[in-house]
Amino acid sequence: MKSNSRIFAFLIMITLMSMGFTQDLRKLGYQAYLKQDKATWKSNVALATKTYQNTPSEENLFELALMEYGLINATMRDQDERLFDAYVDGLEERLEQLAESKKFKAEAKALLSSLYGYKIAYSPMKAMFYGVKSGTLLDEAIKLKPNSGLVLKMYAGKKYFTPEMWGGDKEEAAKAFAKSNAEFEKIGVEDNWMYLDNLAWLGVIQKQEGNPELAKATWEKAIALEPDFLWVSKGLLPGLE
């Protein structure tokens, strides 16, 4: 069985390398997010790495960074710091490189800001070093692309997870999650795991702010779009009962 799985993965890798389709990688990332499966994310990072090595364009480098970011995000679910440590330096290096590009400067700065937030989450003492850097990068990203769905998502996450005494604001986070999705909708939300993630967190805030019916409507929108979104259908929605 393991041998067959390796052969299948190899065939997918060859297909992606030969076709170079960004959308194929995003579909794989979307499925990994739905499964909440770190092993799948790791396989996807390997595929994205091979795709970039085969065709070293800025676009493929950005897709690799997005895939690595998805894996980093997945480590937070069970606080898998060992896996986080295995990938964080490579992602940081790629985002720093992309932050110097013309096309992906804003998105890279926003993702790098979020990555620093993850570093702080795993090691709170690092806030003294990364806190200001994270905020500065995000401010720069917003100035560059104030209507980017990705940039707005990173802003929303920072506002939600930052303590109020340091500038956190759940109401502002909710507005940013909603605005991020409005921008995503303008370009299409197919295979966009960040769009679903926004809906999940928006509902979480609505529930925390004493609006369970609003949270229910938000989460029902998410599973209407994606019935296999188990975090919502099996986790968050039943929690309203």
Number of C-alpha atoms within 10 A of each C-alpha: 6 7 8 9 10 11 12 12 16 13 12 14 20 15 15 20 19 12 11 17 13 15 13 15 22 20 15 18 26 21 18 23 24 17 16 19 14 20 12 17 25 19 18 24 25 17 24 28 22 18 27 20 13 14 15 12 12 16 15 22 21 21 22 25 24 22 28 27 23 22 28 25 18 20 20 14 10 7 13 14 14 9 15 20 14 11 16 18 11 12 21 20 13 17 27 15 16 23 21 13 13 9 13 17 19 27 26 28 27 28 28 26 28 24 22 22 25 19 19 18 16 15 11 13 12 14 16 10 11 19 19 13 16 22 18 14 20 26 18 15 26 19 10 15 16 14 15 19 25 23 26 28 26 27 25 27 20 22 21 23 15 16 12 11 7 9 11 17 17 22 15 13 24 23 13 24 28 20 19 24 23 17 17 21 13 9 9 12 16 14 18 16 19 20 24 24 20 23 22 24 23 26 28 20 19 19 17 12 12 10 13 18 13 15 25 20 12 22 25 19 15 22 19 12 13 15 13 15 23 15 17 25 18 11 11 19 22 10 9 11 6
